Each structure stands twice: as C-alpha cells, then as structure tokens.
Amino acid sequence: LPERDRAELKRRKLLLEVTLKSYWIRKGSAFSTDVARPETELTPEMISTGSWRQLPFKPYNFSALGLPPACGHLHPLLKVRSELRQIFLEMG
C-alpha cells in the first residue's frame, strides 16, 4: 500500500501492523545432551591428587547477601511477663 493509504487506514483503525520475528536455532560447538554439574567445594583429596585442575568449578558470587545474623532476643523477665499475661488473658 502507498504510505498515504496506509496512514488513512491506520487512522480509521482498519489496519493493524504486526511485526513477526523468527529465530534459527542450531547446535553449537559446546552442545551436549548430558548435564555436567560444576564442583562447588575444593576437598583435600582434590588438592593432593591435582584433579582440581581439570574440574569445572561453579563461579563464586561475591555480590550475594548472606544470612542475617541471629540476634535480638527477648530478656528472660520479659518472656515470663508475656507468659503470665497470656495465662491471665486465657482465664478471662
């Protein structure tokens, strides 16, 4: 269609332009049907035999956040007070 006619049809909402994308997928040089799990720990046996040089290791993520520290416990007297309060509330 000429550009003028196409613009007129779009303005009247009689034309809908659609973009189609297609991809070609081929097997690459590193294609394999078995899944190789990378090593996550370095053991003393690997170091003594030297086998760690041929093994793939999982990359270390330095930006990952660790577990939050376990801190901030209630005082023992506050625990007793809350238990007594709960007992009295249950009694009415």
N, CA, C and O atoms as a printed pandas DataFrame, in Angstrom:
     atom_number atom_name residue_name chain_id  residue_number  x_coord  y_coord  z_coord
0              1         N          LEU        A               1    0.835   -1.179    0.000
1              2        CA          LEU        A               1    0.000    0.000    0.000
2              3         C          LEU        A               1    0.883    1.247    0.000
3              4         O          LEU        A               1    1.973    1.253    0.573
4              5         N          PRO        A               2    0.398    2.290   -0.645
5              6        CA          PRO        A               2    1.118    3.570   -0.534
6              7         C          PRO        A               2    1.043    4.094    0.902
7              8         O          PRO        A               2    0.124    3.752    1.646
8              9         N          GLU        A               3    1.989    4.902    1.276
9             10        CA          GLU        A               3    2.083    5.409    2.651
10            11         C          GLU        A               3    0.848    6.232    3.039
11            12         O          GLU        A               3    0.393    6.166    4.181
12            13         N          ARG        A               4    0.315    6.995    2.105
13            14        CA          ARG        A               4   -0.857    7.815    2.393
14            15         C          ARG        A               4   -2.081    6.949    2.697
15            16         O          ARG        A               4   -2.821    7.225    3.641
16            17         N          ASP        A               5   -2.291    5.894    1.889
17            18        CA          ASP        A               5   -3.426    4.992    2.121
18            19         C          ASP        A               5   -3.249    4.215    3.425
19            20         O          ASP        A               5   -4.213    3.998    4.159
20            21         N          ARG        A               6   -2.035    3.803    3.705
21            22        CA          ARG        A               6   -1.752    3.053    4.931
22            23         C          ARG        A               6   -2.034    3.933    6.155
23            24         O          ARG        A               6   -2.617    3.463    7.132
24            25         N          ALA        A               7   -1.627    5.196    6.109
25            26        CA          ALA        A               7   -1.877    6.110    7.223
26            27         C          ALA        A               7   -3.373    6.341    7.404
27            28         O          ALA        A               7   -3.855    6.426    8.533
28            29         N          GLU        A               8   -4.096    6.442    6.318
29            30        CA          GLU        A               8   -5.552    6.644    6.398
30            31         C          GLU        A               8   -6.248    5.433    7.013
31            32         O          GLU        A               8   -7.152    5.595    7.833
32            33         N          LEU        A               9   -5.842    4.228    6.632
33            34        CA          LEU        A               9   -6.438    3.014    7.188
34            35         C          LEU        A               9   -6.088    2.850    8.667
35            36         O          LEU        A               9   -6.909    2.380    9.455
36            37         N          LYS        A              10   -4.866    3.240    9.041
37            38        CA          LYS        A              10   -4.482    3.166   10.449
38            39         C          LYS        A              10   -5.281    4.168   11.281
39            40         O          LYS        A              10   -5.679    3.862   12.405
40            41         N          ARG        A              11   -5.514    5.349   10.741
41            42        CA          ARG        A              11   -6.263    6.372   11.450
42            43         C          ARG        A              11   -7.699    5.911   11.690
43            44         O          ARG        A              11   -8.274    6.204   12.739
44            45         N          ARG        A              12   -8.277    5.199   10.739
45            46        CA          ARG        A              12   -9.644    4.692   10.853
46            47         C          ARG        A              12   -9.693    3.342   11.586
47            48         O          ARG        A              12  -10.763    2.748   11.728
48            49         N          LYS        A              13   -8.543    2.868   12.043
49            50        CA          LYS        A              13   -8.411    1.604   12.777
50            51         C          LYS        A              13   -8.900    0.417   11.958
51            52         O          LYS        A              13   -9.520   -0.508   12.482
52            53         N          LEU        A              14   -8.607    0.465   10.658
53            54        CA          LEU        A              14   -8.939   -0.643    9.775
54            55         C          LEU        A              14   -7.697   -1.454    9.417
55            56         O          LEU        A              14   -7.789   -2.480    8.744
56            57         N          LEU        A              15   -6.548   -0.991    9.866
57            58        CA          LEU        A              15   -5.286   -1.661    9.540
58            59         C          LEU        A              15   -4.507   -1.861   10.827
59            60         O          LEU        A              15   -4.383   -0.949   11.644
60            61         N          LEU        A              16   -3.990   -3.056   10.993
61            62        CA          LEU        A              16   -3.172   -3.381   12.159
62            63         C          LEU        A              16   -1.847   -3.927   11.651
63            64         O          LEU        A              16   -1.798   -4.957   10.979
64            65         N          GLU        A              17   -0.778   -3.221   11.984
65            66        CA          GLU        A              17    0.549   -3.675   11.553
66            67         C          GLU        A              17    1.127   -4.586   12.625
67            68         O          GLU        A              17    1.099   -4.267   13.814
68            69         N          VAL        A              18    1.645   -5.714   12.191
69            70        CA          VAL        A              18    2.213   -6.711   13.088
70            71         C          VAL        A              18    3.633   -6.999   12.634
71            72         O          VAL        A              18    3.886   -7.176   11.443
72            73         N          THR        A              19    4.555   -7.046   13.579
73            74        CA          THR        A              19    5.945   -7.386   13.283
74            75         C          THR        A              19    6.189   -8.824   13.714
75            76         O          THR        A              19    5.944   -9.179   14.867
76            77         N          LEU        A              20    6.664   -9.641   12.808
77            78        CA          LEU        A              20    6.970  -11.030   13.107
78            79         C          LEU        A              20    8.476  -11.196   13.216
79            80         O          LEU        A              20    9.238  -10.699   12.387
80            81         N          LYS        A              21    8.888  -11.909   14.264
81            82        CA          LYS        A              21   10.305  -12.205   14.450
82            83         C          LYS        A              21   10.476  -13.719   14.397
83            84         O          LYS        A              21    9.661  -14.468   14.935
84            85         N          SER        A              22   11.526  -14.147   13.752
85            86        CA          SER        A              22   11.816  -15.576   13.704
86            87         C          SER        A              22   13.281  -15.796   14.051
87            88         O          SER        A              22   14.130  -14.945   13.786
88            89         N          TYR        A              23   13.560  -16.923   14.635
89            90        CA          TYR        A              23   14.909  -17.263   15.070
90            91         C          TYR        A              23   15.286  -18.633   14.518
91            92         O          TYR        A              23   14.440  -19.518   14.383
92            93         N          TRP        A              24   16.561  -18.793   14.202
93            94        CA          TRP        A              24   17.092  -20.079   13.779
94            95         C          TRP        A              24   17.956  -20.605   14.922
95            96         O          TRP        A              24   18.868  -19.925   15.392
96            97         N          ILE        A              25   17.658  -21.804   15.352
97            98        CA          ILE        A              25   18.404  -22.407   16.457
98            99         C          ILE        A              25   19.164  -23.600   15.901
99           100         O          ILE        A              25   18.597  -24.502   15.285
100          101         N          ARG        A              26   20.471  -23.569   16.142
101          102        CA          ARG        A              26   21.333  -24.670   15.694
102          103         C          ARG        A              26   22.209  -25.119   16.842
103          104         O          ARG        A              26   22.451  -24.359   17.780
104          105         N          LYS        A              27   22.681  -26.336   16.774
105          106        CA          LYS        A              27   23.577  -26.866   17.791
106          107         C          LYS        A              27   24.943  -26.205   17.653
107          108         O          LYS        A              27   25.519  -26.155   16.566
108          109         N          GLY        A              28   25.449  -25.700   18.777
109          110        CA          GLY        A              28   26.754  -25.064   18.776
110          111         C          GLY        A              28   27.871  -26.068   19.021
111          112         O          GLY        A              28   27.628  -27.271   19.121
112          113         N          SER        A              29   29.072  -25.575   19.115
113          114        CA          SER        A              29   30.229  -26.454   19.315
114          115         C          SER        A              29   30.247  -27.051   20.715
115          116         O          SER        A              29   30.822  -28.120   20.915
116          117         N          ALA        A              30   29.626  -26.381   21.694
117          118        CA          ALA        A              30   29.616  -26.881   23.072
118          119         C          ALA        A              30   28.321  -27.631   23.400
119          120         O          ALA        A              30   28.010  -27.820   24.576
120          121         N          PHE        A              31   27.560  -28.062   22.389
121          122        CA          PHE        A              31   26.294  -28.757   22.616
122          123         C          PHE        A              31   26.558  -30.127   23.220
123          124         O          PHE        A              31   27.452  -30.853   22.786
124          125         N          SER        A              32   25.763  -30.467   24.231
125          126        CA          SER        A              32   25.883  -31.766   24.871
126          127         C          SER        A              32   24.517  -32.160   25.402
127          128         O          SER        A              32   23.748  -31.300   25.833
128          129         N          THR        A              33   24.205  -33.451   25.376
129          130        CA          THR        A              33   22.918  -33.915   25.879
130          131         C          THR        A              33   22.967  -34.230   27.365
131          132         O          THR        A              33   21.916  -34.311   28.002
132          133         N          ASP        A              34   24.154  -34.409   27.941
133          134        CA          ASP        A              34   24.249  -34.666   29.378
134          135         C          ASP        A              34   24.592  -33.367   30.105
135          136         O          ASP        A              34   25.297  -32.506   29.580
136          137         N          VAL        A              35   24.078  -33.255   31.317
137          138        CA          VAL        A              35   24.274  -32.050   32.112
138          139         C          VAL        A              35   25.448  -32.278   33.045
139          140         O          VAL        A              35   25.417  -33.185   33.878
140          141         N          ALA        A              36   26.482  -31.462   32.911
141          142        CA          ALA        A              36   27.652  -31.567   33.778
142          143         C          ALA        A              36   27.485  -30.587   34.922
143          144         O          ALA        A              36   27.367  -29.381   34.706
144          145         N          ARG        A              37   27.476  -31.108   36.139
145          146        CA          ARG        A              37   27.339  -30.253   37.313
146          147         C          ARG        A              37   28.719  -29.782   37.750
147          148         O          ARG        A              37   29.605  -30.601   37.994
148          149         N          PRO        A              38   28.907  -28.472   37.850
149          150        CA          PRO        A              38   30.217  -27.981   38.273
150          151         C          PRO        A              38   30.454  -28.258   39.754
151          152         O          PRO        A              38   29.510  -28.357   40.537
152          153         N          GLU        A              39   31.704  -28.379   40.120
153          154        CA          GLU        A              39   32.067  -28.617   41.511
154          155         C          GLU        A              39   31.823  -27.353   42.319
155          156         O          GLU        A              39   31.995  -26.242   41.817
156          157         N          THR        A              40   31.421  -27.528   43.570
157          158        CA          THR        A              40   31.176  -26.382   44.441
158          159         C          THR        A              40   32.166  -26.313   45.595
159          160         O          THR        A              40   32.315  -25.258   46.211
160          161         N          GLU        A              41   32.842  -27.410   45.899
161          162        CA          GLU        A              41   33.772  -27.425   47.024
162          163         C          GLU        A              41   35.112  -28.000   46.590
163          164         O          GLU        A              41   35.187  -28.889   45.742
164          165         N          LEU        A              42   36.147  -27.475   47.186
165          166        CA          LEU        A              42   37.505  -27.962   46.950
166          167         C          LEU        A              42   37.901  -28.812   48.143
167          168         O          LEU        A              42   37.998  -28.306   49.261
168          169         N          THR        A              43   38.131  -30.100   47.917
169          170        CA          THR        A              43   38.433  -31.021   49.000
170          171         C          THR        A              43   39.940  -31.261   49.088
171          172         O          THR        A              43   40.659  -31.034   48.116
172          173         N          PRO        A              44   40.423  -31.720   50.248
173          174        CA          PRO        A              44   41.860  -32.027   50.372
174          175         C          PRO        A              44   42.324  -33.122   49.399
175          176         O          PRO        A              44   43.475  -33.112   48.960
176          177         N          GLU        A              45   41.437  -34.062   49.062
177          178        CA          GLU        A              45   41.801  -35.115   48.117
178          179         C          GLU        A              45   42.055  -34.537   46.725
179          180         O          GLU        A              45   42.966  -34.973   46.022
180          181         N          MET        A              46   41.235  -33.542   46.328
181          182        CA          MET        A              46   41.436  -32.898   45.026
182          183         C          MET        A              46   42.779  -32.183   44.981
183          184         O          MET        A              46   43.474  -32.210   43.965
184          185         N          ILE        A              47   43.139  -31.544   46.089
185          186        CA          ILE        A              47   44.399  -30.811   46.134
186          187         C          ILE        A              47   45.581  -31.769   46.087
187          188         O          ILE        A              47   46.550  -31.519   45.370
188          189         N          SER        A              48   45.512  -32.876   46.849
189          190        CA          SER        A              48   46.641  -33.808   46.901
190          191         C          SER        A              48   46.832  -34.550   45.581
191          192         O          SER        A              48   47.970  -34.827   45.201
192          193         N          THR        A              49   45.755  -34.878   44.872
193          194        CA          THR        A              49   45.898  -35.596   43.605
194          195         C          THR        A              49   46.075  -34.655   42.419
195          196         O          THR        A              49   46.536  -35.078   41.360
196          197         N          GLY        A              50   45.715  -33.383   42.584
197          198        CA          GLY        A              50   45.820  -32.429   41.484
198          199         C          GLY        A              50   44.679  -32.516   40.498
199          200         O          GLY        A              50   44.758  -31.948   39.409
200          201         N          SER        A              51   43.605  -33.226   40.863
201          202        CA          SER        A              51   42.474  -33.385   39.943
202          203         C          SER        A              51   41.639  -32.120   39.825
203          204         O          SER        A              51   40.810  -32.017   38.922
204          205         N          TRP        A              52   41.839  -31.146   40.724
205          206        CA          TRP        A              52   41.052  -29.911   40.688
206          207         C          TRP        A              52   41.365  -29.081   39.450
207          208         O          TRP        A              52   40.565  -28.229   39.060
208          209         N          ARG        A              53   42.515  -29.317   38.826
209          210        CA          ARG        A              53   42.895  -28.525   37.645
210          211         C          ARG        A              53   42.011  -28.846   36.433
211          212         O          ARG        A              53   41.819  -27.984   35.576
212          213         N          GLN        A              54   41.473  -30.063   36.346
213          214        CA          GLN        A              54   40.662  -30.466   35.200
214          215         C          GLN        A              54   39.165  -30.329   35.462
215          216         O          GLN        A              54   38.368  -30.503   34.541
216          217         N          LEU        A              55   38.769  -30.023   36.688
217          218        CA          LEU        A              55   37.346  -29.972   37.026
218          219         C          LEU        A              55   36.773  -28.564   36.815
219          220         O          LEU        A              55   37.440  -27.574   37.114
220          221         N          PRO        A              56   35.535  -28.473   36.301
221          222        CA          PRO        A              56   34.885  -27.150   36.215
222          223         C          PRO        A              56   34.287  -26.787   37.577
223          224         O          PRO        A              56   33.618  -27.609   38.203
224          225         N          PHE        A              57   34.528  -25.566   38.029
225          226        CA          PHE        A              57   34.001  -25.108   39.301
226          227         C          PHE        A              57   32.909  -24.064   39.073
227          228         O          PHE        A              57   32.940  -23.302   38.107
228          229         N          LYS        A              58   31.955  -24.057   39.983
229          230        CA          LYS        A              58   30.874  -23.086   39.927
230          231         C          LYS        A              58   31.449  -21.711   40.260
231          232         O          LYS        A              58   32.217  -21.589   41.214
232          233         N          PRO        A              59   31.096  -20.669   39.493
233          234        CA          PRO        A              59   31.636  -19.335   39.801
234          235         C          PRO        A              59   31.096  -18.829   41.132
235          236         O          PRO        A              59   29.940  -19.072   41.480
236          237         N          TYR        A              60   31.944  -18.124   41.865
237          238        CA          TYR        A              60   31.570  -17.606   43.171
238          239         C          TYR        A              60   30.892  -16.254   43.004
239          240         O          TYR        A              60   31.388  -15.395   42.275
240          241         N          ASN        A              61   29.769  -16.061   43.670
241          242        CA          ASN        A              61   29.001  -14.825   43.590
242          243         C          ASN        A              61   29.371  -13.934   44.774
243          244         O          ASN        A              61   28.911  -14.163   45.892
244          245         N          PHE        A              62   30.199  -12.923   44.530
245          246        CA          PHE        A              62   30.638  -12.045   45.597
246          247         C          PHE        A              62   29.575  -11.015   45.975
247          248         O          PHE        A              62   29.673  -10.417   47.046
248          249         N          SER        A              63   28.582  -10.792   45.149
249          250        CA          SER        A              63   27.555   -9.794   45.448
250          251         C          SER        A              63   26.339  -10.390   46.165
251          252         O          SER        A              63   25.385   -9.669   46.457
252          253         N          ALA        A              64   26.363  -11.695   46.449
253          254        CA          ALA        A              64   25.231  -12.322   47.128
254          255         C          ALA        A              64   25.229  -11.939   48.603
255          256         O          ALA        A              64   26.282  -11.856   49.236
256          257         N          LEU        A              65   24.046  -11.709   49.137
257          258        CA          LEU        A              65   23.919  -11.376   50.544
258          259         C          LEU        A              65   23.867  -12.646   51.372
259          260         O          LEU        A              65   23.260  -13.635   50.964
260          261         N          GLY        A              66   24.494  -12.622   52.517
261          262        CA          GLY        A              66   24.496  -13.778   53.408
262          263         C          GLY        A              66   23.249  -13.797   54.277
263          264         O          GLY        A              66   22.355  -12.962   54.133
264          265         N          LEU        A              67   23.209  -14.767   55.180
265          266        CA          LEU        A              67   22.087  -14.861   56.108
266          267         C          LEU        A              67   22.187  -13.748   57.140
267          268         O          LEU        A              67   23.292  -13.401   57.559
268          269         N          PRO        A              68   21.072  -13.188   57.554
269          270        CA          PRO        A              68   21.136  -12.157   58.587
270          271         C          PRO        A              68   21.581  -12.771   59.911
271          272         O          PRO        A              68   21.223  -13.912   60.204
272          273         N          PRO        A              69   22.342  -12.051   60.706
273          274        CA          PRO        A              69   22.815  -12.613   61.982
274          275         C          PRO        A              69   21.654  -12.817   62.949
275          276         O          PRO        A              69   20.713  -12.025   63.002
276          277         N          ALA        A              70   21.752  -13.900   63.709
277          278        CA          ALA        A              70   20.714  -14.211   64.688
278          279         C          ALA        A              70   21.008  -13.418   65.961
279          280         O          ALA        A              70   21.894  -13.786   66.732
280          281         N          CYS        A              71   20.277  -12.348   66.178
281          282        CA          CYS        A              71   20.480  -11.530   67.362
282          283         C          CYS        A              71   19.163  -10.858   67.727
283          284         O          CYS        A              71   18.185  -10.919   66.981
284          285         N          GLY        A              72   19.161  -10.218   68.884
285          286        CA          GLY        A              72   17.972   -9.500   69.317
286          287         C          GLY        A              72   16.961  -10.387   70.014
287          288         O          GLY        A              72   15.816  -10.486   69.574
288          289         N          HIS        A              73   17.376  -11.043   71.115
289          290        CA          HIS        A              73   16.463  -11.915   71.857
290          291         C          HIS        A              73   15.765  -11.128   72.962
291          292         O          HIS        A              73   16.248  -10.083   73.397
292          293         N          LEU        A              74   14.634  -11.641   73.402
293          294        CA          LEU        A              74   13.910  -11.015   74.498
294          295         C          LEU        A              74   14.608  -11.314   75.823
295          296         O          LEU        A              74   15.233  -12.360   76.000
296          297         N          HIS        A              75   14.482  -10.374   76.735
297          298        CA          HIS        A              75   15.028  -10.556   78.075
298          299         C          HIS        A              75   14.207  -11.642   78.777
299          300         O          HIS        A              75   12.997  -11.716   78.562
300          301         N          PRO        A              76   14.828  -12.488   79.611
301          302        CA          PRO        A              76   14.076  -13.569   80.267
302          303         C          PRO        A              76   12.894  -13.073   81.103
303          304         O          PRO        A              76   11.852  -13.727   81.147
304          305         N          LEU        A              77   13.048  -11.922   81.766
305          306        CA          LEU        A              77   11.915  -11.414   82.561
306          307         C          LEU        A              77   10.762  -10.964   81.677
307          308         O          LEU        A              77    9.598  -11.082   82.061
308          309         N          LEU        A              78   11.081  -10.447   80.494
309          310        CA          LEU        A              78   10.013  -10.069   79.564
310          311         C          LEU        A              78    9.285  -11.305   79.043
311          312         O          LEU        A              78    8.081  -11.257   78.794
312          313         N          LYS        A              79   10.012  -12.412   78.879
313          314        CA          LYS        A              79    9.363  -13.661   78.448
314          315         C          LYS        A              79    8.386  -14.153   79.518
315          316         O          LYS        A              79    7.261  -14.546   79.210
316          317         N          VAL        A              80    8.835  -14.126   80.791
317          318        CA          VAL        A              80    7.968  -14.566   81.887
318          319         C          VAL        A              80    6.749  -13.671   81.975
319          320         O          VAL        A              80    5.637  -14.164   82.167
320          321         N          ARG        A              81    6.933  -12.350   81.836
321          322        CA          ARG        A              81    5.811  -11.417   81.913
322          323         C          ARG        A              81    4.795  -11.683   80.804
323          324         O          ARG        A              81    3.588  -11.643   81.045
324          325         N          SER        A              82    5.280  -11.956   79.583
325          326        CA          SER        A              82    4.342  -12.217   78.482
326          327         C          SER        A              82    3.621  -13.549   78.673
327          328         O          SER        A              82    2.455  -13.676   78.298
328          329         N          GLU        A              83    4.300  -14.546   79.253
329          330        CA          GLU        A              83    3.628  -15.819   79.528
330          331         C          GLU        A              83    2.541  -15.640   80.583
331          332         O          GLU        A              83    1.438  -16.167   80.437
332          333         N          LEU        A              84    2.852  -14.890   81.653
333          334        CA          LEU        A              84    1.844  -14.643   82.714
334          335         C          LEU        A              84    0.664  -13.851   82.152
335          336         O          LEU        A              84   -0.488  -14.131   82.480
336          337         N          ARG        A              85    0.944  -12.892   81.331
337          338        CA          ARG        A              85   -0.130  -12.096   80.723
338          339         C          ARG        A              85   -1.038  -12.972   79.873
339          340         O          ARG        A              85   -2.260  -12.824   79.899
340          341         N          GLN        A              86   -0.429  -13.892   79.115
341          342        CA          GLN        A              86   -1.213  -14.798   78.274
342          343         C          GLN        A              86   -2.093  -15.705   79.139
343          344         O          GLN        A              86   -3.247  -15.976   78.805
344          345         N          ILE        A              87   -1.528  -16.163   80.248
345          346        CA          ILE        A              87   -2.317  -17.038   81.169
346          347         C          ILE        A              87   -3.518  -16.275   81.709
347          348         O          ILE        A              87   -4.637  -16.788   81.704
348          349         N          PHE        A              88   -3.286  -15.047   82.176
349          350        CA          PHE        A              88   -4.399  -14.255   82.728
350          351         C          PHE        A              88   -5.426  -13.907   81.656
351          352         O          PHE        A              88   -6.622  -13.856   81.946
352          353         N          LEU        A              89   -4.983  -13.665   80.426
353          354        CA          LEU        A              89   -5.937  -13.390   79.366
354          355         C          LEU        A              89   -6.803  -14.609   79.058
355          356         O          LEU        A              89   -7.990  -14.468   78.766
356          357         N          GLU        A              90   -6.211  -15.812   79.123
357          358        CA          GLU        A              90   -6.975  -17.026   78.877
358          359         C          GLU        A              90   -7.975  -17.291   80.005
359          360         O          GLU        A              90   -9.044  -17.858   79.780
360          361         N          MET        A              91   -7.608  -16.868   81.232
361          362        CA          MET        A              91   -8.518  -17.058   82.371
362          363         C          MET        A              91   -9.689  -16.081   82.331
363          364         O          MET        A              91  -10.734  -16.317   82.939
364          365         N          GLY        A              92   -9.500  -14.996   81.616
365          366        CA          GLY        A              92  -10.585  -14.032   81.494
366          367         C          GLY        A              92  -10.365  -12.889   82.430
367          368         O          GLY        A              92  -11.177  -11.965   82.477
